[in-house]
Structures are given as C-alpha cells and as structure tokens.
Amino acid sequence: MGILPAKKIAAYFETFKGIDITFTKDMIQVTGLVTEQVHLKCGSDFWPCVFFATSFQRAKVVANLKSGILDKLKQANNSVSLRLSFTNPAERGRQVTFFVAARVVGLSPYKGSKEIALMVLQFTQRPPDDFIEIIGRVLDANVNSAKRRDERLLITDESQRKLKLLSREAAVFIQKVPRRCIIRDLSFSGSKLIIMGVGRFLVEKEATLRVDFDDPRESFLLSGKFVRSEEVEGKQGMVALALELDDAHVPMGYKIRINEYINTVRADSRTSSPPPAAR
C-alpha cells in the first residue's frame, strides 16, 4: 500500500467518490480485507461488524443490536470510527490498519431481523490514502474493463514479463475436458488461444481458461465460449480460437492485472514520447 503518488490518489477520489461497491467474497479476496478485524469504535468501546459496501463518502456495515451499541450511539450523538484492516500479498502480506471517522445516518433491519441491522455511515472526513488506493484500484479496473474491453494485449516476451504471466502455455477446459494451449493474446473480454484441433468442431463450445500470474502468485479461471476460429499459418493441425468471456463472471483480480498493465504501458509511452518540436 501507499505506493501511488498523491496526484493519482487525488484523481481516484475525485473520479470515483460517489460510486459504491459491495464487498462480495471476490472483493474481500482481491482487496485483502481482514474481515475479523472490522470494528465500529464508539467512545472507548469496539463492536465487531461486517463490512457490507463502501464508497469514498460513506459505508454500510451490518452489526448486532443486542450488543448494546444503540445506547452508546445515543451517548456519542451517532459519532463512530470505522476500523478497517487490509493485507497486501505483493508486500509479503504486510497489513495496514486505519480508522475512518463517520456518523451513523441510517439504520434498518437486515433481512427483516430484529437483532441485526444495516447501518449507513457517512464519512466526516476524507478517508486515508491507503483506503482510497485499495478501493480506487478496483473501481478503476471496473470502469476500464468496460471502456477498454476489446483492447487486445499481444503476449510477447516483454508483455509476459510486465504482466507477470507465468507462462504462455496454459490449460483450457473444453466442456470440462482439459487441453493444452498457447495464449496468443489477452483482454478484459477474452483471449485468443492456439490449440491442436479442428476449428469448426470447437466453435460455440464452452471453455474455461486457467491463467497463472506471479508476484503475487495467483490463478484465475476465465469462463466463456469459443466464438470463431482461424488456421495457424505453417502449423498443420493447429487452430487459433477466440474465447469470449462471460462478463458477469470475470474475476476482479484478473481485471486489476490487465488494467494495471495497460496503465503502466500508457504511462511509459507518455514519458518516453519526445517533446513537441519548437515552432
């Protein structure tokens, strides 16, 4: 955490401050949220809670009302601090913990329960930079996965290194049967694979590609179907297949990997561009 420049942190905050994201299992994993260390602090007391959703301006948590938290809230005029903790596998699991000052502005039964409530917290100050960086990376990847969904990344030695892709050789499961393949390109929306076979028998088949990354070591399963094929010049018996992914089930961690590679390449191209000629 804390590796982005202040200018980028500020850009994340201004661009995404009103957008909410829900903390699904996928979100918990990709952000490194330490769920057992999420607490509401009111006065000098702490209450465990579930981090349900957040933006840069507010959050929703689920809490147990039988704990006596309502009385404390009344005494504190609804002022609380939300304690959050995240780990970063890329930094050998280093953990960062911080508090976000807030006020409880809404309270409703959670799924009809009289004991469990969904609380809406309005942040009373800008969240810490670590929080903006963690959530901003996810929001940036979500937005760009729609804007740049068809931007193809040809897998070369250089792009493989920058993507931290372990190998161009991979496994693809075609109707649950494993086959070996070579990854020719990747994108938010799909991949082109080279495989032994006959194209006309494989198009429209459901398939799942396993992609392995390093630093940190991660594997993602990308599910979709083959939508077209073409012959591979000079390679008899080989076919290039376009795998179109199911957008609703593309792992967030994969989106972040692709997004950060694209952002890095674009930043490098801007810094390496020659200055405009003087007139």
C-alpha positions in Angstrom: 0.0 0.0 0.0 1.0 3.6 -0.2 2.9 3.3 -3.5 0.8 5.5 -5.6 1.7 9.2 -6.0 -0.5 11.7 -4.2 -1.8 13.0 -7.6 -3.1 9.6 -8.5 -4.8 9.2 -5.1 -6.5 12.6 -5.5 -7.6 11.5 -9.0 -9.1 8.3 -7.7 -11.0 10.3 -5.0 -12.5 12.9 -7.4 -13.4 10.4 -10.1 -15.0 7.7 -8.0 -16.1 9.3 -4.8 -19.8 8.7 -5.4 -19.6 5.1 -6.6 -20.5 2.3 -4.2 -19.1 -1.2 -4.3 -20.4 -4.2 -2.5 -18.0 -6.4 -0.6 -18.6 -9.8 -2.1 -16.3 -12.8 -1.5 -14.4 -11.8 -4.6 -14.0 -8.2 -3.4 -12.8 -9.4 0.0 -10.1 -11.6 -1.6 -8.9 -9.0 -4.1 -8.7 -6.1 -1.6 -7.2 -8.3 1.2 -9.8 -7.2 3.7 -9.2 -8.8 7.1 -12.9 -9.5 7.9 -12.3 -10.4 11.6 -10.7 -7.1 12.2 -13.6 -4.9 11.0 -15.0 -3.0 14.0 -17.0 0.1 14.9 -15.5 2.2 17.6 -17.9 4.3 19.6 -16.4 6.1 22.6 -13.8 3.7 24.1 -15.7 0.5 23.0 -15.3 -1.7 19.9 -18.0 -3.7 18.2 -17.3 -6.3 15.5 -19.3 -5.8 12.3 -19.5 -6.9 8.7 -18.2 -4.5 6.0 -21.1 -4.6 3.5 -20.4 -1.9 1.0 -18.5 1.4 0.6 -17.7 4.4 -1.5 -15.2 7.2 -0.6 -18.0 9.1 1.1 -20.0 6.5 3.0 -20.1 2.9 4.0 -22.6 0.2 5.0 -22.0 -2.2 7.8 -24.0 -5.0 9.4 -24.0 -5.0 13.2 -25.7 -6.9 16.1 -28.0 -4.6 18.0 -28.1 -6.9 21.1 -24.5 -5.8 21.9 -25.7 -2.6 23.4 -24.3 -0.4 20.6 -27.5 1.7 20.3 -27.1 3.1 23.8 -23.5 4.0 23.0 -24.5 5.7 19.8 -27.0 7.9 21.6 -24.4 9.0 24.1 -21.9 9.8 21.3 -24.5 11.6 19.1 -24.1 8.9 16.5 -20.4 9.6 16.0 -18.3 6.5 15.3 -15.0 5.4 13.8 -14.8 2.5 11.4 -11.8 0.3 11.9 -10.5 -1.5 8.8 -7.6 -3.7 8.1 -6.2 -5.0 4.8 -3.2 -7.2 3.8 -1.2 -6.9 0.6 0.2 -10.2 -0.7 2.6 -8.3 -3.1 4.2 -6.8 0.0 4.6 -10.2 1.8 1.3 -9.9 3.5 2.0 -6.5 5.1 -1.0 -5.4 7.0 -2.3 -1.9 7.1 -4.9 -0.7 9.7 -6.7 2.6 10.0 -9.8 4.4 11.3 -12.3 6.4 9.3 -14.4 8.9 11.2 -18.1 8.8 10.5 -21.6 9.4 11.7 -24.5 6.8 11.6 -27.1 8.4 9.4 -29.3 5.4 8.7 -30.4 2.2 10.5 -32.7 -0.6 9.1 -33.3 -4.2 9.9 -31.0 -6.6 8.0 -33.1 -9.1 6.1 -36.1 -8.5 8.4 -34.1 -9.3 11.6 -34.9 -7.5 14.8 -31.4 -8.1 16.2 -29.2 -7.5 13.1 -29.2 -4.0 11.5 -27.7 -2.5 8.3 -26.1 0.8 9.3 -25.3 3.6 6.9 -22.1 5.6 7.9 -21.4 9.0 6.4 -17.7 9.7 6.5 -17.0 13.1 8.2 -13.6 13.4 6.6 -11.7 12.1 3.5 -10.7 8.5 4.1 -7.0 7.7 4.5 -4.9 7.4 1.3 -4.4 3.7 1.8 -8.2 3.2 1.7 -8.5 5.3 -1.4 -5.7 3.4 -3.1 -7.2 0.0 -2.3 -10.7 0.8 -3.4 -9.6 3.0 -6.2 -7.7 0.2 -7.9 -10.9 -1.9 -8.0 -13.1 0.9 -9.3 -10.5 1.9 -11.9 -10.4 -1.7 -13.2 -14.2 -1.9 -13.3 -14.5 1.2 -15.3 -11.7 0.4 -17.7 -12.9 -3.2 -18.2 -16.0 -1.7 -19.8 -14.2 1.1 -21.7 -11.3 -1.0 -23.0 -13.0 -4.4 -23.0 -11.7 -5.3 -26.5 -8.2 -3.8 -26.2 -6.0 -6.8 -27.1 -2.7 -7.4 -25.4 -0.4 -9.5 -27.6 1.6 -11.8 -25.4 5.3 -11.3 -26.2 8.4 -11.9 -24.1 8.2 -8.3 -22.9 4.4 -8.2 -22.2 4.6 -11.6 -20.5 7.2 -10.1 -18.1 5.3 -6.9 -17.4 2.0 -8.8 -16.9 3.9 -11.2 -14.6 2.3 -14.0 -16.6 4.0 -17.3 -15.5 3.8 -18.9 -19.0 2.2 -18.6 -22.4 1.4 -22.3 -22.1 -1.8 -22.9 -20.2 -4.6 -25.3 -19.7 -8.1 -24.8 -21.2 -11.0 -26.9 -20.2 -13.3 -27.5 -23.2 -16.6 -28.8 -21.9 -14.7 -29.8 -18.8 -12.1 -31.8 -20.7 -8.5 -30.3 -20.1 -6.4 -29.5 -23.2 -3.1 -27.7 -23.5 -2.9 -24.4 -25.3 -0.8 -21.3 -26.0 -2.1 -17.9 -25.1 -1.7 -15.5 -28.1 -3.4 -12.5 -26.5 -5.5 -11.4 -23.5 -8.1 -8.7 -22.9 -10.8 -7.8 -20.4 -13.3 -9.6 -22.6 -11.5 -12.6 -23.9 -8.4 -14.3 -25.2 -7.0 -15.9 -28.4 -5.6 -19.4 -27.9 -3.7 -21.7 -30.2 -4.6 -25.4 -29.8 -4.5 -28.7 -31.6 -7.8 -29.4 -33.2 -10.4 -28.7 -35.9 -11.9 -25.2 -35.6 -15.4 -26.0 -36.8 -15.8 -28.6 -34.1 -14.7 -26.3 -31.3 -16.5 -23.0 -32.2 -19.5 -22.5 -29.9 -18.1 -24.9 -27.3 -18.0 -23.7 -23.7 -14.5 -23.4 -22.3 -12.6 -22.2 -19.2 -9.0 -20.9 -19.5 -6.7 -21.1 -16.5 -4.2 -18.2 -16.3 -1.4 -18.1 -13.8 0.4 -15.0 -12.6 3.4 -14.3 -10.4 4.3 -11.7 -7.7 2.0 -12.5 -6.0 1.2 -16.0 -7.3 -2.4 -16.0 -8.4 -4.5 -18.2 -10.7 -7.7 -17.2 -12.4 -10.4 -19.3 -14.2 -11.8 -17.4 -17.2 -15.0 -18.9 -18.5 -16.8 -18.3 -21.8 -17.2 -19.9 -25.2 -15.2 -20.1 -28.5 -16.8 -17.7 -31.0 -14.6 -18.0 -34.0 -11.5 -19.9 -35.3 -8.8 -19.4 -37.9 -6.0 -21.5 -39.3 -2.4 -21.1 -37.9 -0.1 -20.4 -40.9 2.6 -23.1 -41.1 1.2 -25.1 -38.2 -0.7 -28.1 -39.6 -3.3 -29.3 -37.2 -3.2 -26.2 -35.1 -6.1 -23.7 -34.8 -6.4 -20.2 -33.3 -9.6 -19.9 -31.3 -11.2 -16.7 -29.9 -12.5 -17.2 -26.4 -15.3 -14.7 -25.5 -15.6 -14.4 -21.7 -18.8 -14.3 -19.7 -18.6 -10.7 -18.5 -20.6 -11.3 -15.3 -18.1 -13.9 -14.1 -14.7 -12.4 -14.9 -12.7 -12.4 -11.7 -11.9 -8.9 -10.3 -8.3 -9.9 -9.6 -7.9 -10.6 -13.4 -9.4 -7.3 -14.3 -6.9 -5.5 -12.0 -4.0 -7.3 -13.5 -5.0 -6.3 -17.1 -5.9 -2.8 -16.1 -2.6 -2.1 -14.3 -0.6 -3.5 -17.2 -2.5 -1.2 -19.7 -2.0 1.8 -17.3 1.7 1.1 -17.0 2.2 0.8 -20.8 0.4 4.0 -21.4 2.3 5.9 -18.7 5.6 4.6 -20.1 4.6 5.7 -23.6 3.8 9.2 -22.4 7.1 9.6 -20.6 9.1 8.2 -23.5 7.4 10.4 -26.1 9.7 13.2 -27.5 8.8 16.7 -26.6 6.9 18.7 -29.3 9.1 20.5 -31.7 9.6 24.2 -31.2 7.8 26.4 -33.7 
